[in-house]
């Protein structure tokens, strides 16, 4: 995940997406759902920075689902903070 965010911060969004997609594959393969949720949360932020908050919300939703399933209230609270823009999207979600 670190490479994904570092690449995004210097404007290399394609490299960032590649790194995040590789991380998702890795976390899914080894079954690390908590870290997968964190990766989805970072991807939500990335898509929002890139001007596609709707797509960001879809990744935020993925993170929410995992965190709810795992019963991690602190992480759920943090995820709610990062997805607080959803009511303001043009689609009215």
SULJO-V32990 format. One record per helix or strand of 3 or more residues. SS is the DSSP state (2 for helix, 1 for strand). FROM is the first residue (numbers start at 1). LEN is the number of residues. If there is no record, write none. Layout:
[[SS;FROM;LEN] [SS;FROM;LEN]]
//
This chain:
[[2;2;8] [2;13;18] [2;33;17] [2;53;18] [2;73;10] [2;86;3]]
//
